[in-house]
Amino acid sequence: MGPSSTAWTSRRPFVRIVAGWELSGNPGPGPRESTSVIKPDDPQKDGSGRRTLAFRAELSEMDQARGFLRDCLRGVVVAEEDFFKLELALVEICVNIIRYAYPDGPGVITVTVTLDPGVCLEIRDAGRAFDPRRVPVPDWEEHVKLGRKSGLGVFLARSLVDDFEYRREGGENVVTLTQCLPALPCA
């Protein structure tokens, strides 16, 4: 890790903010500390930049992912409905990772936000290979008839964003969600 560029925040105890440095090795949190790390990446050629959050794949960490998205969009004109759609899509994909990707215990989820074109969220995990594009559109009548309370997350995420992509890369599932906005139009 680079020179003393790490700061601890009082708003989010045990969240390490890293200014422009790659982490090497285990940040070494104690048993009750979060492993979440927020770091800016190198700016893109167009100057928009990217930000990345890595956090434990546990439901208790989801508020950090949601707050991270909100922080990344601070200063960008985003209609409340568009923000809600993007946030819900992020939550649904992350919850699926938390519940199914790591059967032997929590792993790590990494979210990268890029603001051009549109708002692009790249969600990575090193869990079981799973292509969410292969999940069929649910049969609503059957879903209600059987009283199912889950099983709609992937469908919701796909239907809430303008573009939904998946790839398996370097042993990781990589889901990319893109939402076009008036302030950040897509090509």
Order of alpha helices (4+ residues) and beta strands (2+ residues): beta-beta-beta-beta-alpha-alpha-beta-beta-alpha-alpha-beta-beta
